[in-house]
Amino acid sequence: MATVLSVSGSPSASSRTNRLLRHLDTRLAAQGHQVIPLDIRTIPAEALLGADFKHPAIVEATELFARADGVVVGTPVYKASYSGVLKALLDLLPQYALAGKTVLPLATGGTTAHVLAIDYALRPVLSSMGAAHIVQGWFTLDKDITVQEDGALTVAPAASEALAQVVDQFSTALGRTPLPAAASRAA
C-alpha cells in the first residue's frame, strides 16, 4: 500500500479545490492507498509567513512529505499561478522534499485562460524539489464542480472522466492497479 499525501493549497475551508481533493482522496483510498490529507490553511499563518522552520506544524508537514510515497498537490489558480499558501509551505520544505516521489498536480480556476498554470507555474517548482515522476496533471473549471446543500460534491461528467484518468495514472505510477472502468465513472 502506498502512502499518499493529499495537499490542499486553498486558503479557504469551503473551496472547490479542497472539496475536489477530498473527493479524489476517496478514489485513491478505494484503490488501496493510505491517504493523508493536508490542508495548508490549517497551518498557523505566523509559522508560514514567518518562515518558522521549527514550528510544530511545519515540522509535522515536513515529516508528512518525507513519509509519503506520492503527493497530490491541489491549488486554486490566482493570477495565473498557484496559491500563496502553497508557495509559503513549499518554500519551507527541504530543497529535495519530493525526491523519489510520484506527484499529481491539480488546479482549479474560473477560466480556461489559466489552464497552463500547472505546466508553467507549478510543475517547474515540483520538479526542482526532486520529484521522481510528475504525472499528467489536470485543471478543472470551477463551474464543473458543484457543492450540494448537504455538502456532497458533483463533478461535471467530462471533468469527472478526465480526473478519473489522471488519478488512475497516478495510482498506476505508485504501483497500484486502477479501479475497473465502471468505478471510473464514479470519480
Summary of the structure (lengths in Angstrom):
residues: 187
radius of gyration: 15.4
end to end distance: 20.4
largest distance: 47.4
contacts: 626
relative contact order: 0.17
helix: 44%
strand: 23%
